[in-house]
Amino acid sequence: MKVVLEHLTKSFPSRNKKVKEPVIAVNDFSFEIPDGELIGLLGPSGCGKSTMLNLICGLQTPTSGKIYFGEDDVTNLPPENRGVGLVFQNYALYPHLTVLQNILFPLQNLKGAARPSKEEMMNKALDAARLVQIERLLERKPSEMSGGQQQRVAIARALVKRPRVLLLDEPLSNLDARLRLQTREEIRRIQRETGITTVFVTHDQEEAMSISDRIVVMKAGLLQQIGKPQEVYDDPVNLFVAKFLGTPPINVFEGEVRNGLLYIGENSVLQAPGAPDRKVWIGVRPEGFLPEQAGPLRCTLSGVEVMGRDISVVASHPACSAAAIRAIISAESAVDPKAETVRFALKPNKVHVFDRESEERLRIELK
């Protein structure tokens, strides 16, 4: 089911008596989610992700704009008539019901012609349980299950009505690291098997990038960038997107373009032929550093962390906006942990240049 958002805006009245301006949670947001795609809605806390999800499912009404499921205008349609499945962050299972009863609950609340027979209900519930691989846990209560198993029950309950659109609101944030990894792989598998258009809300960029067909990056209710995860990572439109995506985060330096060269402090690090002179922000991905004895970027070495296949070199530079630079290099590269300084060359394709004022990406060819 294709989902189309047209100039969607949601504002709330200000609770501050001194400030009368409304709080805008979603600001003139337009986006089309193709049929059968898994979209990661990504951004920091307070950016409007959950409000967007509530608008799509009908728990909130937009201040302006339209929402379409396929060709149907569902902007003012109540949630129960939209055909959405919603999975919450806290599972929201009924503690006194078994797994099977929790999954059956949405079907038992249907009325009229939409209500299946008891046999159809049971078949649908068993199909949903098999899909999320909990068919052996049907007689358990939620308190007798792990967090990952409870989350699977919540997903089965959302899927049992065969929704047109599946909405996941930070469904993994209550799980430990290993369970998060396993469950997100399961969510991707389930989405591919069902082909249901899915919106996955998270503030964890690694989570979103790992399972999404495309990611939508938000900031303060505004759309920043849409694209395939790797494309957005490699080609951010502004400094916010560049800083938000990536672990460890991108290293940001004060710099300038001068006489066709890109400078970090007094170090000329790359050629920028034809680029006008200007002050800039320079972002270098952690994997963009190459340790070289005669490298143009000279940094003070703080430490070397061995991580198995990679090495994390922690250093500092007066032009860096953060206290530490983190460079991820191959474990085969030799860096003396006792040295006072380390020198790097930079990979041009891992260096992004941004306007100092607007923080928009500058399309400068680097060599």
Secondary structure, DSSP 8 states (H G I E B T S, - for coil): --EEEEEEEEEE--S-TT--S-EEEEEEEEEEE-TT-EEEEE-STTSSHHHHHHHHHTSS--SEEEEEETTEE-TT--GGGTTEEEE-TT----TTS-HHHHHHHHHHT--GGGS--HHHHHHHHHHHHHHTT-GGGTT--GGGS-HHHHHHHHHHHHHTT--SEEEEESTTTTS-HHHHHHHHHHHHHHHHHH--EEEEEES-HHHHHHH-SEEEEEETTEEEEEE-HHHHHHS-SBHHHHHHS-SS--EEEEEEEETTEEEETTEEEEE-TT---EEEEEEE-GGGEEE-TT-SEEEEEEEEEE-SSEEEEEEE-TTBSSS-EEEEEETTS---TT-SEEEEEE-GGGEEEEETTT-BEE-----
